Amino acid sequence: MEYSEFYKKYEKEHACCPRCHSRDYNITLVGYIYDPEHPENYKDGNSVRCHTCGWRGIKHDMVPEPEKMYWTLVCTNYKENTMTKEEASNLADRLTELCKDEKVYFYAVKKENY
């Protein structure tokens, strides 16, 4: 398979943050070797940081853009403002699990982001 054809497909399959499906991220730009005889072995190891939810990983771990876009519900603990990052992440995970059939995803973000 020709590289340009392969990379278009690869880019579609690894386009979004796996946590929140955002395309708003920073990425390093290191070149990785493509072997046309073994395209299945290609792994883009560039570091990625999602601006929306803070996820960090590599390009290869990213996911395709969902067929449907979903609204993001942002909530905060206004009364006490004491929720830790771990507590917020645990709550987001529990809410995501409850809503998995509807394909709704929750994630924790810092308050100053909103």
PLY file of the C-alpha trace (Angstrom):
ply
format ascii 1.0
element vertex 114
property float x
property float y
property float z
element edge 113
property int vertex1
property int vertex2
end_header
0.00 0.00 0.00
1.31 3.43 -0.91
2.21 5.65 2.06
-0.15 8.55 1.24
-3.09 6.17 0.87
-2.13 4.32 4.05
-1.66 7.50 6.09
-5.05 8.96 5.08
-6.69 5.80 6.41
-4.46 5.73 9.52
-5.23 9.39 10.27
-9.00 8.71 10.12
-8.61 5.73 12.47
-6.54 7.76 14.97
-8.17 11.20 14.78
-9.70 11.85 18.20
-8.96 11.72 21.90
-10.02 8.29 23.22
-11.54 9.85 26.35
-13.63 12.77 25.02
-13.44 12.40 21.21
-12.03 15.92 20.79
-9.79 16.86 17.87
-8.32 19.77 19.84
-4.86 18.56 20.88
-1.12 19.20 20.70
1.13 16.60 19.12
4.87 16.16 18.71
6.13 15.76 15.16
8.60 12.91 15.11
8.74 10.74 11.98
8.11 7.00 12.31
9.17 4.37 9.80
6.50 3.00 7.49
7.17 -0.44 6.01
4.91 -0.91 2.95
5.30 -4.68 3.23
3.95 -4.64 6.82
1.62 -1.64 7.22
-0.10 -3.37 10.16
3.09 -2.83 12.20
3.03 0.96 11.84
2.64 2.75 15.15
2.72 6.55 15.41
4.34 7.16 18.79
4.06 10.95 18.77
3.01 12.34 22.16
-0.48 13.83 22.30
-2.13 16.09 24.90
-5.86 16.77 24.58
-6.83 20.39 25.25
-10.41 19.45 26.12
-9.99 16.80 28.82
-6.25 16.68 29.50
-5.71 13.10 28.26
-2.09 12.29 27.44
-0.96 9.42 25.29
0.34 8.63 21.82
-1.22 9.16 18.40
-1.63 5.40 17.90
-3.95 5.25 20.94
-6.35 7.81 19.48
-9.71 6.70 18.05
-11.83 7.44 14.96
-14.21 10.38 15.02
-17.65 9.18 16.14
-20.36 9.02 13.51
-22.43 11.33 15.70
-21.15 14.18 17.80
-22.43 14.36 21.36
-22.92 17.23 23.75
-20.54 17.53 26.67
-22.09 18.10 30.07
-19.85 20.13 32.36
-20.73 20.32 36.03
-18.85 21.57 39.04
-19.16 21.38 42.78
-20.20 25.03 43.25
-21.16 24.81 46.90
-17.95 23.46 48.38
-15.53 23.59 45.43
-13.58 20.79 47.15
-13.75 17.96 44.65
-10.29 16.57 43.92
-9.18 15.56 40.45
-9.41 11.89 41.44
-12.96 12.30 42.81
-14.03 14.15 39.66
-12.49 11.48 37.42
-14.18 8.70 39.40
-17.53 10.48 39.13
-17.06 10.97 35.40
-16.23 7.27 34.98
-19.34 6.23 36.93
-21.57 8.55 34.87
-20.05 7.26 31.63
-20.73 3.68 32.73
-24.37 4.53 33.56
-24.86 6.13 30.15
-22.86 3.71 28.01
-25.92 2.50 26.07
-26.61 6.07 24.96
-22.92 6.57 24.05
-22.58 9.57 26.36
-19.10 10.24 27.71
-18.15 12.25 30.79
-14.73 13.49 31.80
-13.24 15.78 34.43
-11.71 19.15 33.54
-10.20 21.89 35.63
-12.70 24.60 36.60
-10.63 27.38 35.00
-11.19 25.74 31.62
-14.84 26.87 31.75
0 1
1 2
2 3
3 4
4 5
5 6
6 7
7 8
8 9
9 10
10 11
11 12
12 13
13 14
14 15
15 16
16 17
17 18
18 19
19 20
20 21
21 22
22 23
23 24
24 25
25 26
26 27
27 28
28 29
29 30
30 31
31 32
32 33
33 34
34 35
35 36
36 37
37 38
38 39
39 40
40 41
41 42
42 43
43 44
44 45
45 46
46 47
47 48
48 49
49 50
50 51
51 52
52 53
53 54
54 55
55 56
56 57
57 58
58 59
59 60
60 61
61 62
62 63
63 64
64 65
65 66
66 67
67 68
68 69
69 70
70 71
71 72
72 73
73 74
74 75
75 76
76 77
77 78
78 79
79 80
80 81
81 82
82 83
83 84
84 85
85 86
86 87
87 88
88 89
89 90
90 91
91 92
92 93
93 94
94 95
95 96
96 97
97 98
98 99
99 100
100 101
101 102
102 103
103 104
104 105
105 106
106 107
107 108
108 109
109 110
110 111
111 112
112 113
